[in-house]
């Protein structure tokens, strides 16, 4: 499909749908873990809750590398430069292996120390350490597969990663209960299921890249530097967001195990709800990137408007459904603890109130990334979460208790949207 000419909405939806479905499957992957771990009790659920924000730091760096691959590949595709395209893919894969291996090693070694920042009961801490150390082993496979996703998105082949993710979810759904209950591994069983399914995805992705592109796995300093230049701000942006969840999880842990389990359910549901907006964001990066490569500046402005309105419409629709069924959704994860269900349901309802701004802000930031301005999008993100969300969470939690943390999300998204609009207007006035 040609992205630099013709209608905008149709190709944008064409790209968004498979990316969103792939993200839905990725989240289902995590929710399957939550479902089975929740059957072990709130202590096990709290352990996974404590570990997840730390795991998301590694995921965030993977997203940064994915973003760099997506941007560079889409620019090369827009320029119709085959040599540049092959070299970008080659070096993205080399960098993915290096970064992934580093995270696997550091994560495994530092897991006990990282979890010591929380106020966890001894039994919860021990389960969390076991889960985190094992899951970190899968980091190399995660980084490689997410880089594969970024490359395929850059050339607008978004269905292939979807099929691989779908298969990995089926595999995880089979392995989780077997490892957790049949083998008696408990929380650690869910982690080993993750390692195996991540490895499966990465191996298939590598095989397909070798078929699609000319790959020699010989690094080029020029391309590595460009990938790092584009990817590091994105990695810092997303790791900054994940570090926010570490800080918020630490804040929540002071309210007790019920609050910690409720927070984890609420954040996982929130993460699931924003997946269409994340899919749209990835589609916008590809579409804006290819049009930038083709120097279609007026078209980029039109893409921005359509993308922002679509982001608002999507998340408002999901927000209404989440608000209506918040308690029933919470009950899926931990059906036998009504205290957690009630608190998690309240938390989810508050989060939905700012979804219109969430959708707009995510679309605008994606346009900035697609233009190759990843440093600027990083600054915008850090201001959004560190100057708005985190201080609000601390202030409101003192006034309103645990649910004050939920109110920090919609309020901070309002500020973030206004700031993103101002930056977009400045960029367009100066460069397009």
N, C-alpha and C positions, 0 to 999 in steps of 0.2 A: 504493500500500500504506500502511495506517494504522500509524504507528510508536508512537503514544501509547496504544494499547490492544491487547489480545489477547496472543498468544504472543511470546516474545522471540527464541528461537533462529532461527526461520524467517525473520523480516524481517532479522535480523542477517546471516544467511548470504546472503539475497537481495541485500543491499547490498554485502557483502564480495566476492562472486564477481566481478561486473563490474569493481569497482574494482581488485581484485587482477589480473585479466586485463589491464586497461589498464596497470597498473604493470609487468606481465610484458612487455607489448609495448614499453613505454618502455625497459626494461632490455635486451630483445632488440635494440632500436634501437642501444644502446651496444655490445652484444656483437657486432653485425654489424660495427660500426666496428673493434672489437678483432680480429675474425676476419680482416678484409682487411688491416688495418695490420700484424697479426702476420706476414703473408706477406712484408712488407718487411724483416723481421728484428727482433732484440731492441732495436736502437737506436731504430727507429721506435716500437716498443711502449713503450719507456722514455720516449720523448718525450711520447706521449699520457698515460702514467702520471703524468708530472710536471705536465701541464696540467690533468688532470681535477679534482684537489682545488680548484684555483683557480676552475675553472668551476662547481664545486659551491657556491661561495659565492653566486654569482648565482642558482643553482637554489634555494638555501636561502631567499633572500629571496622568491623566487617562492612557495615552500612556505608562508612566513609569510603572504603576502597571500592565498593559497589558503585557508589555515586561517581567517583573519579572515572571508573571504567565506562559507565553509562555516558558521561559527558564527553570523554575523549572519543569513544567509538561513534557516538551520534554526530559529533563534529566532522570526523573523518568520513562518515557515511554521507553527510550533507555535502561535503566537498567532492565526493566520489573519488577518494584517494585510496586505492586498494592497498598499496604498500604501507601507508601510514596505518591503515586499519589492522593489517596483520601484525605489525610491530607493536601496536597498542595492546592487542589481545595477548601476544607473547609475553610482554613485560608485566601486564596485569596479573597473569597467572604465576609468574616467577615471584612477584611481590606478595601474592596471596599465600603461597607456600611458606615464605619466610615469616610473614606476620602471624600466620596461623600456628606454626610450630612454636614461636615465641610465646604466644598466649597460652598454648597447651602446657608448656613447661612452667611458666610463671604462675598461672592459675592453680595448677596442682600443688606447687610448693607453698604458695602464700594463702591458700584457702583458710586454714585455722586462724591465721592472723587477721585476715580480712573480716571474718565473722565475729571477731572479738570486739568490734565496735558496737555491737548490738547488746541490748539488755535481755539476753535469752536465758531461759531456764536451762539447766545442765543437760537434760535429756533432749531438748529441742536443739541445743547447740551441737551436740554429738551427731544427731541425724543430719543437720544442716552441713556440717563439715564433710560427712561421708558423701552426701549428695553433690556438693559443690566440687570436691576434688575429682570425682569420677566424671561429672559432666564437663569439666574444663578440658578433659582429654579429647573431647570432640571438637575443640575450637579450630583445629587445623582443617577439619572437614567442613565446618561451618563457613569459614572464611573463603575457602576455595569454591564452595557451591554458590555463595552469595556473589562472588566475583563473576562466576559463570552467568548468574542471573543478570547482572549489570551489563555484561557484554551482549547478551541476547536481546535485552531491552534496547540497547543502543542501535541495533540493526533492525529493530521492530519485530523480532521473532519472539513474541511473548508467550506463545502457547506451549512451547517445549518445556520451559521450567515448570509450568503449571502441571504437566503430566508427571514429571519427576516428583514434585512435592506431594501430589495426590497419592502416588505409590508409597512414598515414605510414610505418610500418615496411616495408610492401611497397615504397613509393616509395624509401625509403632503401636497401633491399636492391638495388634496380636501379641507383641513382645511385652508390653507393659504389664498386663495382668499375669502373664506367665512368669516373668522375672520377680514381680512384687510378691505374688501369693504362692504360685506353684514351687518356685525355687526358694521362697522364704527370705528374699533379700530386702523386703520392705522398701523404704525410700530409695536406697541405693539401687534397687532393681529398676526403678524408673530412669535413673541416670544411665545405667548400662544399656537400656533400650534406646536412649538418645544417642549414645556413642555409635551403636550399630547402624541406626537409621541415617545418621548424619554421614557416616562413611559410605553407605550405599548411594546417597544423593551425590556426593562429591565424585565418586568413581564414575558414575554415569555421566555427570557433567563434563568431566575431563575427556572422556571418550568422545563425546559429541563435539567438543571444541577442536579436538585433533582432526575430526572429520570435516568440520566446517571451514577451518582456517589453516593457514600455513604456520605451524608452530614448531619452534626449535628449542624453546626454553633457554635461549641465550640472552642474558640481560643486556640492555642498552641504558647507559647512565642517563642519556638525554630523556628517554621515555619514562624511566623510573622516577627521575626528578619531577617530571611533569605530572605523573600520577600522584606522587607524594604531595606536590604543590596543590593539586586539586582535592586530593583525598584526605589529607591531614586536617584541614579545616572542617570537612564534613565529619571525620572521625571524632574530632574534638567537640563538634556541635552535638552529635548524638551521644557521645560518652558524657558530655556535660549534662544532657537531659537524663541519662541513666544515673549519673551521680546524684542528681536531684532526688531520684527515687530511693537511692541509698540513704540520703539525708532524711527524706520523709519517712522511710521505713524505720529509721532510728528514732525519729520523733514519735511515730505511731507505737513503737514497741514499749514506750513508757506508759501507754494506756492499757497494756496487758495483752494476753494471748487472744482474747475474743476480738479486740480491735485490730490486732495484727492479721488474723485470719480474714476478717471483714475487709480490711484494706486490700489484701492480696486479691480477693474475689472481685472487689470493685474495680481495681486497676486492670485486672485481666479482662473484665467485661468491657471497660472503657477502651482498652487496647483493641479488642475485637470490633467494637463499634466504629472506630476511626479507620479501620482497614480500607474501606472504599476511598476515603480521602487520601490515604497513603498510596493506594493504587493510582489514583488520579494524579498525585504529586509526581510519581515515577513516570507516568505517561507525559506529563507536562515537561519534565526534564528532557525526555527524548524528543518531543515535538519542538520545543523551544531550541534545543541543541542543534537539531538538523536544520531548522530555519535560520539559526545564527550562522551555521556553516555555509548555507546557501545565500546569506545576506538578505533575507526576506524580513526586513525590519518592521514594516507596517503590519505584516501578518503576525509577528510576535505580539504586538499590542492587542490584536483581535483575540489571539489565543489566550492571553492573560485575562481578558474580560470574561470570555466564555468559561475558562477554567475556574475563576473565582465564583461565578454564579452557580456553576455545577457543583462545586465543593460545598457551598452553602445549602443547596437543595438536597444533596445526598445526606449530609449529617443532620440536618433538621428532621428529615424523614426517619432516620435511625434513632434520633433522640426521642421522638414521640413514642416509638415502640418500646424503647428501653424504659422510659418513664412509666408507661402503662404496666409493664410486666417485670419491674425491677425485683420484686420479692420472689416471684416464681423463678426468675433467672438465678438469683442467689441460692435458692433451695436446691438447684441442680447439683451444685458443688458440694454442699454439706447438708444433706436432708435431715439429719438427726440433731441439729443444734439450732434451735429457734432464736437464740440470742444473736448468733452470728448472722443468721438469715435476715433478721430485722435490721441490724446495724448495717450490713452490707447493702441491703435494699435502699435504706435511707441515703447511703453514700452514693450509690449509683444514680439515684434521682437527682441529687444536687449536681453531679457531674454533667448531666444532659442539658442543663440550663444555659450553658454557653456554647453549645455545639455549632450555632450559626457562625460565631466568630472563629471557632476552631477550624471549620471548613475553609473559611476565607483566608485565614492566616497561613494554613498549610499550602494552599494553592499559590499564594503570592510568594512565599519563600521558595517554592519549587521553581517558579519562573526565574528568580534570582540565581538559583543553582544552575538552571539550564543555560543561562547566559555565561556560565563559567565563573561566576563571582561567589565562590564557595567561602572565601574568607568573610565576605560581607554577610552571607547567610549565617555563618557561625556567630558573628558578633550579635546579629539580630536575635538568634536563638538564646545566646547566653544572657542577653539583657532581659529577654522574655521570662526565662525561668529563674535566673539568679537575682535580678533586681525587682521582679514582680511576684512570681509564684512562691518562691521559698520564703521571703520575708512575710508575705501574706499568710502563708501556712502557719508560721510561728506565732504571728500576732493573733490570728483568728482562732487558733487552737487554745490560746490562753483565755479567750473570751467565750468560745462556744464548745470547747472540748474537742473530742476526736473529729466530729463533723465539720469543725472549722477548717480542717485540712482540705476537705472536699470543696468548700466554698472558694478556696484559693485558685482552683482550676478555672472556673468560668470567668472570674474577675480578672485574672492575669491574661486570659485569652482576649479579652476586650482591649487591654493595653497593647498586647502583641500585634493585633490586627491593625490598629491605628498606626503603630510604628512601621509595620510592613508596607502599608499604603503610602506613607510619606517617602520611604526609601525607593519604592517602585517609581513613583512620580519623578523623583530626582534623577534616577537612572534613565528613564525614558526621555526626559527633557534634555539630557546631556549627550546621550549616545544613540538613540533611535529616531 
